[in-house]
């Protein structure tokens, strides 16, 4: 973390002609004044902590521009007429400069302080960014506890899910047992037998994207019968397989073999019900004991699937219409741990719980 701020020669002073006073006799209406030092802020692409000295004629508020989530201020409100405001700026992971304004408001008087942050430098960011992309969304799973319901929603039920699966999906926990939780920097999804039934998790992002680079760092389960997956479904889903499915990573030791994962797409022309799905099985050493990065690069003309940066499957848009390529609408991300079923295969509940771990998920969009 670095401390930077750019001092300019002049203070910004705003004043008007009339107004009221606060309980301490300070001006708070249209005659309120605000002085800031410095009058502009700038920093490099790293995570930064800047300072802004504020003097006002009454209590004041401080806030960043609307919709800005990479800047935070403290304090955001001061009863005192002067304070040093800490401005925290998150790391810029895009290869372009970004800018906003910090607003200081006292009464009806506002002073705006421009804030600019330099573009990321390739090879110097904390996250490796694919060429031609910028980070659009991330879930690092660094805060212990439950996954945020602001970012995730759960599917529930035990209807077999079209694959003769044996588990019942629940929202986060069952019988006091957490089945989706964050600890030690990773998400854990568990399939566990509770009171004679197997329960697990199927969770989905509330955000969705058309095209991009989608990746997760994953450690799968080698418990026979377990079937962890990292995949995508269309936001405006109406029918399967017509609207498409993108399987970035599926792992089922009972049917695929130990240390083999697969990537696939499904649509009307290509799906496993017909045996025509576009798929490839890839060897992944120590898949259940070490983390590996599974990724899909999705563009209008093709999809490419990677394990640890190695390309193992390319699927091209053959130009024959929706039945062959419905992949031009928004899709959301899914994580689940199935038990048994067509792909999960042979089960032995005495070997449960099975645990599926996700270190992070990141979505990159084209620059």
C-alpha positions in Angstrom: 0.0 0.0 0.0 1.4 3.4 -1.0 0.7 6.9 0.1 0.5 9.5 -2.6 -1.1 12.9 -3.1 -0.7 15.7 -5.4 -0.6 19.2 -3.8 -1.6 22.2 -5.9 -0.8 25.8 -5.3 -4.3 27.1 -4.5 -7.1 26.1 -2.2 -10.6 25.7 -3.5 -13.0 28.0 -1.7 -16.7 28.2 -2.3 -18.9 30.8 -0.8 -22.4 32.3 -1.3 -24.3 35.2 0.2 -26.9 34.0 2.7 -27.9 31.0 4.8 -28.2 29.6 8.3 -26.0 28.4 11.1 -25.6 25.1 12.9 -25.9 24.6 16.7 -22.3 25.9 17.2 -23.1 29.1 15.3 -21.3 27.9 12.1 -22.6 28.7 8.6 -24.3 25.8 7.1 -26.7 27.3 4.4 -25.9 28.9 1.2 -23.3 31.1 2.8 -21.3 28.0 3.9 -17.7 27.8 2.9 -15.5 24.8 2.2 -11.7 24.7 1.8 -9.8 21.6 0.6 -6.1 20.9 0.4 -5.0 19.6 -2.1 -7.5 20.6 -4.8 -6.8 17.5 -6.8 -5.6 14.0 -6.2 -3.8 11.5 -8.3 -2.0 8.1 -7.8 -0.5 5.2 -9.5 -2.3 1.9 -10.4 -1.5 0.2 -7.1 -3.7 0.3 -4.0 -3.3 3.7 -2.5 -4.2 5.7 0.6 -4.4 9.5 0.0 -5.3 12.3 2.4 -7.5 15.4 2.0 -7.6 18.2 4.5 -11.0 19.8 4.8 -12.0 23.0 6.6 -15.6 24.1 6.4 -17.9 26.6 8.1 -20.0 23.8 9.6 -20.5 20.0 9.6 -19.7 18.5 6.2 -20.1 15.3 4.1 -17.6 13.7 1.8 -18.4 11.2 -0.9 -17.2 9.8 -4.2 -19.0 9.8 -7.5 -22.2 7.8 -8.1 -21.6 4.1 -8.7 -17.9 4.3 -7.8 -16.8 1.2 -5.9 -13.0 1.6 -6.1 -12.9 4.7 -3.8 -13.8 4.9 -0.1 -13.6 7.9 2.2 -13.3 8.2 6.0 -14.9 10.0 7.6 -17.8 10.5 5.3 -19.4 12.9 7.7 -17.8 15.3 10.2 -19.5 17.3 12.9 -16.2 19.1 13.3 -15.4 22.0 11.0 -12.0 20.6 10.0 -10.7 17.1 9.5 -8.3 15.1 7.6 -10.2 12.7 5.3 -8.6 9.4 4.3 -9.2 8.4 0.7 -8.6 4.7 -0.1 -8.2 3.8 -3.8 -8.3 0.2 -4.9 -5.8 -1.3 -7.3 -6.5 -0.4 -10.9 -6.4 -3.7 -12.9 -7.4 -2.1 -16.2 -4.9 -0.9 -18.8 -6.4 2.5 -18.9 -6.6 5.5 -16.6 -9.7 6.0 -14.5 -11.1 9.1 -12.8 -13.8 10.3 -10.5 -14.5 13.2 -8.2 -14.5 13.5 -4.4 -17.3 15.9 -3.3 -17.2 17.8 0.0 -20.6 19.3 0.9 -21.4 21.8 3.6 -24.9 23.2 3.5 -25.7 23.8 -0.1 -22.0 24.5 -1.0 -20.1 21.7 -2.8 -16.5 21.5 -3.7 -15.4 18.8 -6.1 -11.9 17.4 -6.0 -10.8 15.5 -9.2 -9.2 12.1 -8.5 -7.3 10.2 -11.2 -5.6 6.9 -11.1 -3.0 5.7 -13.6 -3.5 2.7 -15.8 -2.2 -0.7 -14.8 1.2 -1.7 -16.1 1.4 -5.2 -17.7 3.3 -7.6 -15.5 3.0 -5.3 -12.4 -0.6 -6.0 -11.3 -1.5 -8.4 -8.4 -3.9 -10.3 -10.8 -2.7 -11.6 -14.2 -5.0 -10.1 -16.8 -5.4 -11.8 -20.2 -4.2 -9.7 -23.2 -6.8 -7.4 -24.5 -9.0 -7.6 -21.4 -9.7 -5.8 -18.1 -11.1 -7.1 -14.9 -14.9 -6.7 -14.8 -15.9 -8.7 -11.8 -14.2 -10.8 -9.1 -15.0 -13.0 -6.1 -11.9 -13.6 -4.1 -13.5 -15.4 -1.2 -11.3 -13.7 1.3 -13.9 -12.8 4.0 -14.8 -15.7 6.3 -18.5 -16.5 6.6 -21.3 -17.1 4.2 -21.2 -16.1 0.5 -22.8 -12.7 0.0 -26.5 -12.9 -1.1 -25.8 -9.6 -2.8 -23.7 -11.5 -5.3 -25.1 -15.1 -5.2 -28.5 -16.8 -5.3 -29.2 -20.5 -4.6 -31.2 -23.1 -6.5 -32.9 -25.6 -4.2 -34.7 -28.9 -4.5 -34.2 -32.6 -5.1 -35.8 -33.4 -8.4 -32.8 -35.0 -10.1 -32.0 -31.9 -12.1 -32.4 -33.7 -15.5 -29.5 -36.0 -14.7 -30.9 -38.4 -12.1 -28.9 -36.7 -9.5 -29.4 -37.9 -5.9 -28.7 -34.8 -3.8 -31.1 -32.2 -2.5 -29.8 -28.7 -3.0 -30.4 -26.2 -0.2 -29.7 -22.5 0.4 -26.4 -22.4 2.3 -27.0 -24.8 5.1 -29.1 -27.8 6.3 -29.8 -28.9 9.9 -27.3 -26.4 11.3 -24.6 -27.7 9.0 -23.0 -25.1 6.6 -22.7 -26.5 3.1 -21.5 -23.2 1.5 -19.0 -21.2 3.5 -15.8 -19.2 3.2 -12.8 -19.9 5.3 -9.0 -19.6 4.9 -9.3 -17.7 1.7 -11.6 -20.1 -0.3 -15.2 -21.1 -0.8 -16.1 -24.6 0.4 -19.1 -26.4 -1.1 -19.9 -29.6 0.7 -22.1 -32.6 -0.2 -23.0 -34.3 3.1 -25.4 -36.9 4.4 -27.7 -35.5 7.0 -30.5 -37.6 8.6 -30.3 -40.1 5.8 -30.3 -37.7 2.9 -27.5 -36.1 0.9 -27.6 -32.3 0.7 -25.4 -30.0 -1.3 -25.2 -26.5 -3.0 -26.0 -25.1 -6.4 -25.2 -21.3 -6.4 -25.3 -18.7 -9.1 -24.0 -15.2 -9.7 -26.5 -12.4 -9.8 -24.4 -10.7 -12.5 -24.3 -11.9 -16.1 -22.2 -11.2 -19.2 -22.1 -11.6 -22.9 -18.6 -12.6 -24.1 -15.4 -12.4 -22.0 -12.8 -14.4 -20.2 -14.2 -16.5 -17.3 -11.9 -18.3 -14.9 -11.8 -19.9 -11.5 -9.0 -21.4 -9.4 -10.4 -24.7 -8.2 -9.7 -27.8 -6.1 -12.2 -30.6 -6.9 -13.4 -33.6 -4.9 -12.2 -37.2 -5.5 -15.0 -38.8 -3.4 -16.6 -41.3 -5.8 -20.1 -40.1 -6.8 -19.2 -36.4 -6.4 -19.6 -34.2 -9.5 -18.3 -30.6 -9.0 -18.9 -28.2 -11.8 -18.1 -24.6 -12.9 -20.4 -23.6 -15.7 -22.7 -21.0 -17.3 -26.4 -20.7 -18.2 -28.3 -18.0 -20.1 -29.9 -15.2 -18.1 -33.1 -15.4 -20.2 -33.3 -19.2 -20.1 -36.5 -20.8 -21.5 -35.6 -24.2 -22.8 -32.7 -26.7 -22.6 -30.6 -27.3 -24.6 -32.0 -24.8 -27.1 -30.8 -21.7 -25.2 -27.3 -23.1 -24.6 -25.1 -24.3 -21.8 -21.3 -23.6 -21.3 -19.5 -26.1 -19.1 -16.1 -24.7 -18.2 -15.1 -27.5 -15.8 -16.8 -30.8 -14.8 -15.1 -33.4 -12.8 -16.6 -36.9 -12.0 -14.1 -39.5 -10.9 -16.6 -42.3 -11.1 -17.3 -41.8 -14.9 -14.3 -39.7 -16.2 -11.5 -41.2 -14.2 -9.2 -39.7 -11.6 -7.5 -36.5 -12.6 -9.6 -35.9 -15.7 -11.8 -32.9 -16.1 -14.0 -31.9 -19.1 -15.2 -28.8 -20.9 -18.3 -28.8 -23.1 -21.0 -26.8 -24.8 -24.6 -27.8 -25.3 -27.3 -26.5 -27.7 -30.0 -27.9 -29.9 -27.5 -29.2 -32.5 -24.9 -30.3 -30.0 -25.8 -31.9 -26.7 -25.2 -35.1 -24.7 -28.8 -36.4 -25.2 -27.9 -36.9 -28.9 -24.3 -37.7 -28.1 -23.2 -34.7 -30.3 -22.0 -32.3 -27.6 -18.8 -30.5 -28.3 -16.5 -31.7 -25.5 -13.0 -32.6 -24.5 -11.6 -34.4 -21.5 -8.3 -33.1 -20.2 -5.7 -34.6 -17.8 -5.2 -32.5 -14.7 -2.5 -33.7 -12.3 -3.5 -33.8 -8.6 -6.9 -32.2 -9.4 -8.3 -32.8 -5.9 -5.2 -32.0 -3.9 -3.9 -28.9 -5.7 -5.5 -25.8 -7.2 -5.8 -25.4 -10.9 -7.2 -22.6 -13.0 -10.0 -23.5 -15.4 -11.0 -20.8 -18.0 -13.2 -20.1 -21.0 -12.6 -17.4 -23.5 -15.9 -16.6 -25.2 -16.3 -14.5 -28.3 -18.9 -14.1 -31.0 -17.1 -16.5 -33.3 -15.6 -19.1 -31.0 -15.0 -20.4 -27.5 -11.7 -21.6 -26.1 -11.3 -23.6 -23.0 -8.1 -23.7 -20.9 -6.6 -25.5 -17.9 -3.7 -23.7 -16.2 -3.4 -21.5 -19.3 -3.1 -24.5 -21.7 -5.7 -24.5 -24.5 -7.5 -27.9 -24.7 -10.8 -27.3 -26.6 -11.9 -24.8 -29.3 -15.5 -24.6 -30.4 -16.2 -22.5 -33.5 -19.4 -20.7 -34.5 -20.3 -22.5 -37.7 -22.7 -19.7 -38.8 -25.7 -22.0 -39.1 -28.0 -20.1 -36.7 -29.4 -20.4 -33.3 -29.7 -24.2 -33.1 -25.9 -24.4 -33.6 -24.9 -21.2 -31.8 -27.2 -19.6 -29.2 -24.2 -18.0 -27.5 -24.7 -14.3 -28.1 -26.9 -13.5 -25.1 -26.0 -12.8 -21.4 -25.0 -15.9 -19.3 -24.4 -16.1 -15.6 -21.9 -18.3 -13.7 -22.7 -21.4 -11.7 -21.0 -23.5 -9.0 -22.5 -26.8 -7.8 -21.5 -30.1 -6.3 -23.8 -32.9 -7.5 -24.0 -36.4 -6.0 -24.5 -39.4 -8.3 -26.6 -39.2 -11.4 -25.7 -39.8 -15.1 -22.2 -38.3 -14.7 -21.6 -38.5 -11.0 -21.9 -42.3 -11.2 -21.4 -44.8 -8.4 -22.0 -43.4 -4.9 -21.1 -44.5 -1.4 -22.5 -42.1 1.1 -20.2 -43.5 3.8 -17.4 -41.6 2.1 -19.1 -38.2 2.5 -18.6 -35.4 3.0 -17.2 -34.4 -0.3 -15.7 -30.9 -0.5 -15.3 -28.7 -3.5 -13.0 -25.6 -3.0 -12.9 -22.4 -5.1 -10.1 -19.9 -4.4 -11.4 -17.2 -6.7 -13.6 -16.5 -9.7 -12.7 -13.6 -12.1 -14.5 -12.2 -15.1 -12.6 -10.2 -17.7 -14.2 -8.1 -20.5 -12.5 -7.0 -23.7 -10.9 -3.6 -23.6 
